[in-house]
Amino acid sequence: MVGLPYDFLVNPLGAVRSTFEKALASGSDPASFDGKDWGAVDLFRQFLFDQGGLSQVPFLTPATVRWIQPNALVRFRGMIQDMLGNEFYVGAYEDGSKWRTNKFMDVSQFPMNSSADMRIWERRLLYCVPVPGQNAWTEISSEAVANHCMDWASRQREKRRRSDNEPTECFDMTASGDELPDSLNTKKMRDDQHPSPASEFGGGVTEGTSSSTGVVSGPNGNALPCLVKIYDSPESDLKLNDVFEFVGVLTSNQEPHVDKDFELSNGFCEDPSLQFRSDKVPLLHCFVYRKLTAQDFLKNSPTIEPKPHLIREIREGLLRHLTAILGNDDIAAHFTLLHLLSRVHARVDTIAVGKLSLNLTSFSKETMSIYGNQLSVTVKDLLPFTHCIPLTVEYLNSTSLAPRKDYDTNRLTTGVLQLPEGSHVIVDETKLEAGTLNSVGVENTRLLKDLMQLQKVEYDFKYYKMEMAADVQLLILSEGKSNILPADVVVPFHPSVVTSFESVTAEALEAWRWYLTTVRLLPHTIELEIQKVVENDLVAARQADRSLSPNDFSRWLTMGRLISLSFGETSLPLEHWEMAKELEKLRRERLK
């Protein structure tokens, strides 16, 4: 029995060609494949998800990029930082009497001239970066990386041994450092002046002018951005700032010859990927992708059903830990827990429903060095994506918080506030001293305030501004109530003891991470009977205190919902509504 002429991991393009030829043999017209899959993607879906092949696909990281061979199957996790638009490429062309395809590749494996019968297709180009603020505990371990690399080396050696006894049609696309067969040698094609169609419309990448095209900073040093080419996908599936896992072909760093006369005569614009340096930004042709949530970044996640009695135990342990690192301040710990569970679950006009920004006050530089640092470390250990902003006049006057469009490079230059959904930001206001804000500082102050109040970030496109919805948890640590960032909840911090940072078991951390990412996504409703009780309590509170505003009532409802969720409840019981009122009462007493 003859084996398959391709290998999903080592030679994925073999599967593309094989299914293309089978589709043509069944009588399909190459023109009908524009924007459609002829069976290749379905084949990869079956391998990756039905046959469990996804776990065998190596991640593209700074540690693995030097080991993975060109044209191999990889997966990359990242945030869509910029959408570079669509590009045209020669998807299929006739080579003599045989049709060939260039889909999922940049450089054609066979030479062709510009008079060949061609089918022009379209694909999208995304610039993706590692998730901003991604913490080290979510990343792949160095041991896993080493194992993947050894597996790859073994597979590739075996593949090359097999290919020595196979016809050249079943060629191995993973050769590295060795010359490809003459008919496939792209260098020879350039020397012979036979430009490939893909090199003209979807070629390799060259030196760019944007500083964001190189290796970007990550939590453990350098992190790898990636250009991702998307095929046959509706635009609504992929949005700016969303986090995805892409599985596809990693192409080699080609320097394709471009026939300018052929390019201009056909009226196609320059390939956007030519702005990027090929030695720093790898290119991935995507077969399949999936949107990721914080749960996808958990490791060794405990198998726990979100049942109330199990969640109560985890809640108690986490609350004890938060109380300990906050100097036994039980009220601050309770509000911190609610804050960590908050998210925007609905939008009504300009109101982001569900957010609960928190301002812990009464911090000094001394207490900040103890409790503030402990809290910052704890949040990093619990949540996948975190940031810390040292709020100073110098920082506000010099930092680019909002993304802006650079029309010279036609690129979106990222800013500090270009963050994925579910990010957490700690703002250290204890460093703020007297000074004068310039125009940049005033604008940055407004951007931070809008993010806190509206959960929106204004992107600067030079000729106009565009508001982008956000879902970012904001925690402000300050001496007095912040005048720059008015939070939903202000809680004076009153530690009673000086505690050293306590160690936590790995099992406890994993349970708390699971708890925070799972519980905050539970659905929640308020039954009609409880709605009447809540309405009566709000009316009574308004009669007793005319200073109460709709914002106060909205905060109470959010607190009630979050307390209920913290116990794993999907509807608001009277007990938890009473707890919310009592917690608010204790907070207001402390404010006095």
DRENBA-25813 format. One record per atom (N, C-alpha, C): x negated, z negated, y negated. Coordinates in steps of 0.02 Angstrom, whole numbers, plus 50000, padded with zeros to 5 digits. Example, Ala and Ser with C-alpha at 12.3 -4.5 7.8 and 13.67 -1.06 7.14 Angstrom:
493404961050284;493854961050225;493404961050165;493584964650112;493164964350053;493554960649998;
This chain:
499585000050060;500005000050000;499565000049938;499695004649892;499305005349831;499555000349779;499104996749748;499294991849697;499484995249632;499734991249586;499934993949520;499314996349483;499375001749443;498805004349407;498655000549343;498974994649334;498854990849273;498884983449290;498644979449244;498644972249250;498944969549185;499464965449191;499814962949131;499334959349084;498874955449112;498434951349070;497834955249045;497514958949089;496894962349071;497014969349044;497524972749069;497654979549048;498394980649032;498654977248981;499364977948964;499554985048943;499084988748912;499244995548891;499375000148950;499114998249008;499265002049068;500005001749084;500314995949074;501044995249085;501434999449034;501184999748973;501525003748922;501515011148941;500925013548961;500875020648980;501285022249042;501255017649092;501615018949154;502365019449143;502645014649105;503365014849093;503555020749049;503115022749003;503245028648961;503295034949005;502815035649051;502825041449094;503435041449141;503635035549164;504225035149207;504855037049168;504895034849106;505485036549065;505515044049053;504935047349042;504935054549032;505115058149097;504875055549153;505015058649217;505765058449234;506105053349206;506835052849218;507235057449173;506895061149129;507235066049087;507345063849015;507055058148995;507145055748927;506745060048878;506995060548817;506655064348763;506235059348723;505605060848710;505185056248670;505495054648602;505875059148574;506185057848509;506685052148513;506955050848572;507455045548579;507145038548581;506475038048583;506145031548590;506005028348522;506155031648466;506025028748400;506455022648390;506125016848382;506485010548371;506795007748434;506625010448492;506915008048555;506365006848606;506525002548654;506065001148708;506245005348768;505755008448799;505885012648857;505785008848923;505695002248918;505624998248978;505004993948979;504524995248934;503894991448935;504014984148915;504384983148861;504494976248838;504894972248889;505394975348920;505774971848972;505314969849030;504834974149046;504364972649099;503944966449081;503734966149018;503334960348997;503754954048993;504374954548971;504814948748970;504894945849041;504984950349089;505054948149158;504424944549182;503844947449166;503214944349187;503114937649152;503234937349087;503074931349048;503554925549062;504204927049067;504704921749070;505014920849139;505144926249174;505454925549240;504934923949294;504324926649287;503804925449336;503294920249314;503414917049257;502974911649235;502294913849210;502244920149188;501604922749166;501364920249099;501834917349059;501644915248991;501084910048992;501084905549040;500574900449043;499884903249059;499854909449085;499214912549100;498914916349040;499324917248988;499094921148930;498694916548884;498074918248868;497674913748825;497894913948753;497824908248719;497954907948648;497384911048609;497544914348555;497044917148510;496864911748459;496264909048463;496034903748420;495314905248400;495034901648351;494324902648335;493864901648394;494074897348442;493644896048501;493694901648552;494274904948557;494364910048609;494254917148586;494274918348520;494244925248495;493594928648516;493064924848524;492414927848543;492384929548617;492844926648657;492834927748729;493334933048751;493894933448716;494424937948738;494224945148723;494314949448772;494124956348765;494664960348729;494464965648693;494954969948659;495444972948710;496054974048686;496584977048726;496834972548782;496694966048778;496954961248825;497584958048797;497954954648839;498574951248819;498414944348793;498654942648733;498534936048704;499184933548672;499174927248655;499724924548615;499434920748555;499804921148501;499574918148438;500154914448407;500024908348385;500524904248351;500344903848277;500814905248233;500664904948163;501284905648120;501174904548055;501704905148005;501644911947971;502214915147959;502204921447922;502064919947849;501454921447827;501244919947759;501404925647711;501404931847737;501544937647695;501824943147738;502274946947709;502554952847743;502294958947707;501884962847742;501524968347711;501914974947713;502534974647735;502944980647733;502894984647798;503174990647795;503194994947854;502665000447848;502455002947905;501975008447906;502205013647957;502035019847944;502185025347990;501575026548035;501705028648095;501165030348142;501435035548190;500975039048222;501165043948272;501315040148337;501945039448353;502145035548412;502065039448476;502165045948474;502095050148533;501855057048511;501475060248553;501225066948538;501125070848603;501115077348598;501045081648656;500325083748663;500025082048720;499335083848736;499365089348789;499345095548766;499445101148812;500165101248835;500275100248898;500965100048925;501195092948938;500785088048920;500935081048935;501045077048872;501565073048871;501705068548815;501335061948826;501035059448771;500695053048773;500965048648716;500855042148721;501105037448670;500545033448640;500615031848576;500145027448540;500465020748523;501045019248552;501385013048535;500965007148561;500955001848521;500574995648535;499814996848534;499585001748496;498865002848489;498725006048421;498085005748401;497865008448337;497525015248346;497125015648399;496725021648409;496945025148472;497115031548467;497325035348525;496775035648577;496975035148642;496475035548695;496255042748710;496615047548681;496455054548694;496415058348627;495925062848620;495865066648557;496445071448549;496635072548486;497155077348472;497025080348403;497315086148391;497245089148325;497895088648287;497865090048223;498445089048179;499015093948192;498885099148232;499415104048246;499825102148307;499645096648340;500015094548399;500725092548381;501185093348429;501875091148420;501885083548420;502145080448367;502105073248359;502785070248343;502855063848359;503445059948341;503215054148297;503455054048234;503245048848187;503725043048191;503465037148206;503865031048212;503645026048159;503975020348159;503865015348106;503775008448138;503345004348107;503244997448129;503124993048069;503194986448078;503114981748024;502454978048031;502174976047975;501534972547975;501604965747942;501414960547978;501464953647954;500764950647950;500644946647898;500034942747893;500204935547909;499944933147966;500124926447989;499514921847988;499634915647974;499104910647970;499284904748014;498784900948038;498934894648072;499394890348029;499834886748060;500334882948023;499994878147974;500144878647908;499834874247859;499964866847875;499434862947873;499504855747885;499574853947958;499474858648004;499554857048075;499034851948096;499274846548128;498824841148146;498474842448213;497894839348220;497444840848276;497774839448344;498224834448347;498504832648412;498974838048440;499174842748398;499614848148422;499224854048448;498564854148437;498164859948454;497954859948527;497734865848550;497514866548619;496854862848628;496794859248682;496174855448694;495604860048709;495004857748694;494404861848708;494324863048783;494554858348824;494504859248897;494954864948919;495564865248891;496014870748909;495734877348887;495414877448827;495104883548803;494554885848850;494144881248873;493594882948918;493854885648984;494384882449010;494674884849073;494944891849066;495284893149010;495544899848998;494984904948996;494444903148960;493884907848954;493574909449022;493494904349065;493204905549131;493674909849173;494324908449168;494804912649205;494764919849183;494724920849117;494684927649091;494054931149116;493494927749112;492864930849134;492904932949207;493194928549249;493254930149320;493714936049332;494274936249296;494754941849305;494434948349283;494074948049227;493794954249200;493244957049245;492834952549275;492314954949321;492624958249382;493164955049408;493514957949465;493834964549447;494114964949387;494434971149365;493934976849360;493334975349334;492824980549327;492574982849395;492524978249443;492314980249510;492824984949542;493474983349531;493994987649559;493994994449526;493884994549460;493925000849424;493375005749443;492825003149472;492285007649493;492505012349549;493025010249587;493255014249643;493915017749628;494135017849565;494775020749546;494665026949505;495165031649505;495125037449461;495125035249389;494875039649345;494835037849274;495515037149242;496055039949272;496715039049242;496925031749244;496675027949294;496845020849299;496275016749269;496085018649207;495485015649177;495605008549156;495055005049151;495064998049129;494954997849054;495454995349019;495424995148946;495054989048920;494754985148965;494454978848942;493704979248936;493424985148945;492694985648941;492444983448873;491924979548873;491634977148810;490884977348816;490574980848768;489854981448771;489644987448812;490084989948856;489944995948895;490315001748865;490045007848877;490365013748851;490995015348891;491535017148858;492125019448892;492005026348919;492435028848965;492375035648987;492395040348927;492045046148934;491965050648877;492625052448845;493145053748887;493785055848859;494115050348819;493885044048829;494205038348796;493755035148744;493165037748735;492675034648691;492855036348618;493105031348582;493335032648514;492755034448468;492155031748483;491585033648442;491445041148449;491485043648512;491375050748523;491905054948488;492535052348487;493055056048453;492915056548379;492645051248349;492485051548278;491915056448266;491405056248309;490835060648301;491035068048308;491535069148352;491755076048363;492285078248313;492435073848265;492915075448212;493615076748240;493815072648289;494505073048314;494845066548295;495135066048237;495435059748216;496055058248259;496105051848279;496705049948316;497275048748267;497895050048289;498465048948243;498535041748224;498395037248270;498475030148253;497965028048202;497375031148202;496875029148153;497075031348083;497505036248078;497715038648013;498305034647985;498735032348030;499335028948007;499365021648025;498945019448071;498955012348091;498275010148114;497765012048078;497085011148101;496825004048095;496175003448108;495854996948105;495814994448034;495494988748025;495484985447960;494784985547932;494744985747866;494104986147832;494064980847778;493544981047741;493414975947690;493984975547640;494224969547626;494764968647578;494514964947517;494924964647466;494724961347405;495034954447397;495534952947439;495864946447432;495474941047469;495394935447437;495034929947468;495414927047527;496054928447531;496464925647585;496434929747648;496014935047649;495984939247708;495464936947758;495104931647743;494604929347789;494844923347829;494374919847859;494534913947897;494774908547850;495324905347867;495614900247824;495454893347851;495544888447807;495364881647825;495884878547871;495674875147922;496124871647967;495944864347972;496324860348010;496194853148014;495534851548046;495284855948089;494654854548123;494124859748104;494144862048042;493654867048021;493994873648007;493724878948035;493994885548024;494614886748067;495074890648042;495664892548079;495754900048071;496074903148118;496074910348122;496744913248100;496734917548048;497344921348031;497394927348077;497954930848074;498054936548119;498534941448087;498374947848093;498844953148074;499264954748136;499914954748127;500374955948183;500804962048168;500794966848213;501214972848206;501824972148251;502414972948220;503054971748254;503404978348265;503684979148325;504034985348343;504764983948360;505204988648341;505894988748364;506254982148352;506154979048295;506454972548281;506834972648216;507444969848214;507804969448151;507454964848102;507474966648038;507114962747987;507364955647981;508004954447998;508294947847991;507994942848040;507664945248093;507384940748143;506764937148119;506414939948071;505774937248048;505804935947974;505674929747955;505714927847884;505074924447862;504934925147798;504354921947769;504364914447782;503794911647800;503694904447811;503954902047878;504274906247918;504474904247985;503864904048030;503894899748081;503344898948128;503534902448194;503094906748218;503244910548278;502664910248327;502824911648389;502314913248440;502384920548456;501834924248448;501824931448462;501404932648525;501654936848569;501284938848629;501194946348625;500564948648629;500444955748624;499724957648639;499554963748621;498894966548635;498424965048577;497854962148592;497324961148542;496904967448539;496904970748482;496534976948478;495824975648455;495384980448470;494684979748452;494574981248379;493994979548354;493814980648284;493574987848275;494034992448266;493864999448260;493695001148187;493315006348177;493195009148111;493395016448114;494055017748114;494295024448129;494125029448075;494005035648097;493915041148049;494605043148023;494665044247958;495295046147928;495225053047897;495625057647920;495635064347892;496085064247830;495785063947771;496175063247709;496655069047698;496425075247715;496865081047704;497485080447747;497385078147810;497955077447854;498415071947829;498125066447805;498515060747781;498935062647721;498625065747671;498985067347610;499495072847620;499335077647663;499805083147674;500435080747707;500405075247743;501005072647775;501355067347733;501065065547677;501395061147629;501435053947649;500995051547691;501035044547712;500575040247670;500795034147656;500405029747614;499855026347655;499405023247619;498835019847652;499085014147695;498775013347752;498925007947798;498775001247764;499264996647758;499134990247726;498584986247760;498494987247826;498004983247861;497284984847841;497184990447804;496514992247782;496244987447729;496664982947703;496444978147654;496024972547686;496054971847752;495774966047785;495124967647821;494684962847823;494044963647858;494154962947932;493954968047969;494074968148041;493674962848078;493124960548048;492714955548083;492994948548073;493504947748032;493784941148019;494524940548035;494894945948033;495604945648044;495784950048104;495894947048163;496084951048221;496784954148212;496914959248252;497544962948247;497904962548314;498534960548312;498924959748373;499534964248371;499624968348421;500224972548428;500714968748473;501264966748444;501714961848476;502204965148524;502244962348585;502764964148633;503384959848624;503284953348625;503844948648619;503644943048572;504124939748541;503994934048498;504574929248503;504444923048483;504984918048481;504844913148424;505374911148391;505314906348337;505184899348365;504724895748335;504534889148359;504824883648314;504954878048344;505144871948308;504614866648320;504694860948288;504204855548298;504154853448371;504704854148408;504694852148479;504204856348520;504104862648499;503644867048536;502914865048528;502774860548480;502074858448469;501934851748502;502424848948537;502314842648572;501934843948636;501484839448654;501124839948717;501304834048762;501334835448826;501494830248874;502124826448853;502614830248828;503224827148803;503594823748861;503794817348852;504144813948906;504814817148921;504994817248985;505634820149005;506164814848994;506464814848936;506964809848918;507584813348891;508144811648919;508774814148891;508944809948830;509214813248777;509384809348716;509984804848726;509934800048773;510474795248784;510354789048740;510904786348713;510834780848665;510414774948689;510504772848753;510144766848775;509394768048780;509194774148797;508484775848800;508194776548729;508584779648686;508364780648617;508304773948581;508734769248595;508694762748563;508014759348577;507784759948639;507144756848657;506564760148619;506574766748615;506044770148578;506084768448504;506704768248478;506804766448407;506514759648391;506644754748433;506404747948421;505644747748419;505324751348466;504594751448468;504304754648406;504584760348384;504334763748325;504444759548262;505024756348258;505174752248199;504704746248195;504534743348252;504054737848252;503374740248228;503174746248249;502534748948228;502524750248153;503054753248127;503094754648055;503084748148015;503434743048040;503454736548006;502754733448004;502394734048059;501724731048063;501244734448014;501234741048011;500754744447967;500954743747893;501584741747880;501804740547812;501814733147794;501384729347827;501314722347809;501924718147820;502294719547874;502914715947892;503464716747840;503454722247802;504004723747756;504544727447795;505034723647818;505554726447862;505994731547825;506154730347762;506584734947725;506224741647714;505584741347694;505204747547685;505144751347751;505064747747806;505004751047871;505654754547890;506224751347878;506874754447894;506974760847853;506824760647789;506914766647747;506414772047766;505814770047787;505314775047809;505564778547872;505864774847917;506134777947978;506684782947962;507144781047918;507674785647898;507384791847864;506884790647822;506564796247788;506254801247837;505924798647889;505594802947939;506104806747982;506714804447984;507244807748023;507644812647981;507534812747916;507954816847872;507774824147876;508254828447862;508154835647858;508744838647820;508644844647795;509184848247761;509614851547816;510214849047825;510654851847877;511214856147849;511274856247782;511774860647751;511604861347677;511874866547646;511794867647574;512484869047543;512634865147492;513264866047456;513084867347383;513194873647362;512974875847295;512224874547289;512014870347242;511304868947233;511084862547269;511534859447305;511384853047337;511144854147408;510554851347424;510284851447492;510524845147527;510994845947572;511314840147605;510884837847663;510734831347665;510364828447720;509664826147702;509394828447647;508714826447628;508714819047606;508154815747615;508094808747593;507364807547573;507194809647512;506524808447487;506454800947470;505854798347480;505744791147474;505164789647426;505274784947381;504754782747334;504624775247347;504054773847379;503844766847388;503424764947328;503654759947291;503314757847230;502924751347241;502634748747187;502244742547187;501584743347224;501344749547231;500684750647259;500154750247204;499614746947221;499024747047177;498474750947212;497924752047178;497374755547211;497124751647271;497154744847267;496914740747322;497384741147382;498034740147369;498514740447425;498574747547453;498444752447410;498464759347433;497914760547484;497324757647472;496764758647518;496894755547586;497354750647589;497514747447652;498154750447682;498714748947651;499364750947679;499484758447671;499294761247615;499404768347604;499024772547655;498394770747668;497994774347717;498284773547787;498494767447803;498794766247869;499424770447878;499834770747826;500454774647830;500304782047836;499804784447799;499624791447802;499384793347872;498954789147902;498704790547969;499274790448020;499744785748011;500304785248057;500744791448054;500894793847994;501314799747987;500964805748019;500314806348010;499944811948041;499964811548117;499964805448144;499994804548216;500694806048244;501204805648202;501894806348226;502184813348216;501994816748162;502304823048144;501804828848151;502044834748170;501584840448181;501254843048118;501644843448061;501384846648001;501414841847942;500854839647918;500844834847863;500334836847810;500454834547748;500004835847692;499964829447650;499434828947612;499364823547563;499144826547497;499524825147444;499374827747378;499134821947334;498504822047312;498254816947266;498464818847195;498984815747170;499274817847106;498854815247048;498454819647019;498054818046960;498174823546908;497984822046847;498054827146794;497634833246810;497024832046835;496584837546852;496884841846908;497184838546958;497494842247013;498074846546987;498504843646947;499074847346920;498854853246876;498324852246839;498104857446792;497724863246825;497504862246887;497064867346916;497304870246982;497794867047014;497994869247081;498554874347079;498534879147124;499074884047131;499564881347182;500124878747157;500624876047202;501104881347227;501294886047184;501774891247203;501414897547225;501654900847276;501374907447294;501514912447238;501064917247231;501164922347179;500954929147206;501264934247179;501124941047201;500534943847162;500034946347199;499454949647169;499564957147177;499734960547122;499894967647126;499264971947132;498674969147117;498064972947126;497924974147200;498054969147240;497964969847313;498614970747350;499184970247312;499854970547342;499944965247395;499684959247380;499714953747427;500054947747395;500364943647437;500634937247415;500094932047424;499844929347368;499324924147371;499664917447382;499474914047434;499824907947453;499714902347403;500144897347404;500084891347364;500174885247408;500024879347381;500064873147419;500774872047446;501284874147409;501974872747428;502274878247472;501874883047495;502134887847544;502064884547612;502604881247633;502594877047692;503154878947740;503054877947804;503594879347852;504104873747853;504674875147880;505214870247888;504954864347929;505134858247907;504934852247944;504274849247922;503974851847869;503344849047845;503464842347810;502954838147810;502994831647776;502434831247725;502594828947665;502104828547610;502094821447583;501504818347582;501414811947548;501084813247481;501384810747428;501124811547360;500844804847338;500184804547328;499854798347306;499824798447230;500284794747199;500324794547126;499924788747097;499614784747140;499214779147114;498574781647080;498384787847092;497784790747061;497924793646992;498564793846973;498744797046909;498554792646850;498174795446804;497974791946743;498174795946682;498104792946624;498314796246562;497904802646551;498234807746527;497914814146515;498414819146489;498174825146473;498594830346445;498684835946496;499304837846508;499444843346554;499414849946516;499064854846545;499084861546516;499694865246542;499744871646528;500344875446548;500404875646624;499834875946659;499854875946733;500104869246758;499874863846728;500094857246748;500834856146737;501084858446680;501804857746666;502214861646718;501984867746733;502334871746783;502304868646852;501734865846870;501674862646936;502114856446941;502164852746886;502614846946886;503334849046898;503534854346866;504224856946876;504334859246947;503824862546976;503894864947045;503974859147094;503584853847085;503654847947128;504334844647121;504564844247059;505214841147046;505774845247078;505744851847072;506254856147102;506244855647178;505654855147207;505604854347279;505944847947301;505834842547264;506114836147282;506874836047273;507124838647217;507834838147202;508244843647235;507974849747238;508364855547262;508134858147329;507554855947352;507254858647412;507184866247407;506894868347350;506754875347338;506064876047305;505724881547319;505084883147287;505154889847254;504944890247191;504994896447153;504354900447162;504414906447192;503844910847201;503774915347140;503144916347120;503004920147059;502824927347077;503284932047061;503164939147072;503004942747006;502734938946959;502484941346894;503044943746849;503434948646872;503964951446831;504634947746842;504654943646893;505254939746906;505074933846951;505514928946955;505414923146999;505934923347054;505734921147113;506194921047169;506184914147201;506774911047208;506824904447239;506864905147315;506434901347350;506434901247422;506654894347446;507134894247491;507374887847518;506834884447559;506814877747555;506304873847590;506644868047626;506294865147672;506514858947705;505894854747717;505704850947665;505084847147664;505244839747650;504994835347691;505064828147679;504544825847629;504764822347576;504304820247524;504294812647518;503684809847524;503584802547518;503104801347461;503324797547410;502914796247351;502694788947353;502044787847346;501764781147342;501514780147271;501784775147235;501634774447164;501634767047144;501364765747084;501374758947058;502074757047035;502354761046990;503044760046968;503474765846991;504104765846974;504544771346992;504274777846962;504214782847003;503934789146981;504384792546930;504104794146872;504474797946822;504404805446832;503884807446868;503764814546880;504194816946938;504254812846990;504614814847050;505164809847065;505764810947039;506324806347051;506584807047123;506434802047165;506614802347235;507344800147245;507604801747304;508284799647322;508324792147329;507804789147356;507794781947368;507154778947340;507214773747299;506644770047272;506644763047304;506094761247337;506044754847370;505404751347348;505444745747314;504844741847299;504524739347364;503874740247370;503514738447430;503264731247425;503484726947472;503304719847470;502994717647536;502354718947547;502044716647609;501944709147607;502004705947664;501924698647667;501274696547700;500964701147739;500334699647772;499884705647767;499234704447773;498744709847776;498594711047850;498804716747875;498714718247945;498204723847954;497814723248006;497354728748023;497744734048063;497484739948063;497834745448096;497834744248172;498424743648201;498464742148272;498424748448314;498104747948371;498054753648416;498714754648453;498864760848470;499484762548504;499314766548566;499664765448620;499534769148681;499754776448674;499444780748713;499614787848711;500344788848731;500574784948780;501274785548803;501764783948747;501614778748708;502054776748653;502074782248600;501484784848582;501454790248532;501854796248554;501784798148617;502144803948642;502904802848640;503114796748655;503824795148653;504084795348581;503704792648534;503914792648464;503944799648435;503454803748454;503474810748430;504084814348457;504214813348520;504814816448550;505444813948514;505464807548501;506044804448468;506174807548399;505654807948358;505734810448290;505924817848289;505654821848334;505814828948333;506484830548366;506694826348412;507324827648449;507924824748414;507884818448394;508454814948366;508684818048300;508214820348259;508404823148194;508784829648200;508774832848259;509124839148269;509804838248303;509974831948320;510614830848353;511194832548305;511744835348331;512324836448289;512644829848271;513014829748215;513314823448193;513974824748157;514464820648171;515114821248138;515354814248118;515854814148074;516184807848054;516924808548072;517144804348117;517844804648140;518314802948082;518934805348089;519434804548036;519554797148019;519564793048070;519694785848058;519134782748016;518514784448032;517944781747995;517924784847925;518124791047919;518144794247852;518574790247804;519144787847828;519594783947785;519264777347764;518914774247811;518564767947795;518024769247742;517644774547751;517114776347704;517404777747635;517944781547632;518254783147567;518484776747532;518794772147568;519024765947538;518444761747512;517894761547550;517304757747529;516994760747466;516974767347462;516684770647403;517114769447341;517774769647350;518224768347294;518134761147269;518094756447316;517994749347297;517334748247262;516814751647287;516154750947256;516154753747185;516504759147174;516544762247107;516924757747059;517424754547084;517804749947040;517394743847022;516954741647068;516544735747055;515944737347012;515704743647014;515114745546976;515204752546950;515364753146886;515494759646856;514864763946848;514284760846857;513664764646849;513514769046910;513864767846965;513744771847026;513964779047014;513554783647039;513674790847028;513814794247095;514044800447094;514134804247157;513484804747197;512914804747163;512284804947199;512184798647241;512404792947215;512354786747252;512784787047315;513394789447307;513844789947365;513584794847417;513294800247393;513004805147439;512424802047478;512014797947443;511464794647476;511714789747529;512244786047514;512524781447563;512754785047626;513094790647617;513324794547674;512734797147715;512214799347681;511614801747716;511284796047754;511244790147723;510954784447758;511364782547819;512034782647812;512464781047870;512354786047927;512304792347909;512194797547960;511524796647994;510994795147955;510334794447983;510264788148026;510584782648005;510574776648046;510904777948112;511474781548111;511824783248172;511394787548217;511064792648188;510624796948227;510034793048255;509784788248217;509194784448241;509344780648305;509984779348318;510194776148381;510414781248433;510364787548416;510554792748464;511294794248464;511654791848414;512374793048410;512514799548373;513004803248397;513174809648365;513804809148322;514084803148316;514624801948269;514504795048237;514784794048178;514654787948140;515124782348161;514874777148195;515304771348210;515324766548151;515814762348149;515904757648094;515294752948089;515004751148145;514424746648146;513844749548105;513714756048113;513154759048078;513304760348004;513944761347989;514124761947917;514014755247883;514174749847916;514054743147888;513304741847880;512904744247928;512184743447923;511914747147862;512184753147850;511954757147792;512114753447727;512714750547722;512904746847661;512464740647652;512304737247707;511894731247702;511184733047681;510914738447708;510234740647690;510204742647617;510724745947592;510754747847522;510804741647478;511174736547501;511244730347463;510574726847456;510194726447511;509544723247510;509054727047464;509104733547464;508674737647421;508824736347348;509464736247330;509664735247260;509474728147236;509504723347281;509304716547262;508554716347248;508164720047287;507454720247276;507284723747210;507664728747192;507554732247129;507654727647069;508084722647075;508214718047019;507604713547006;
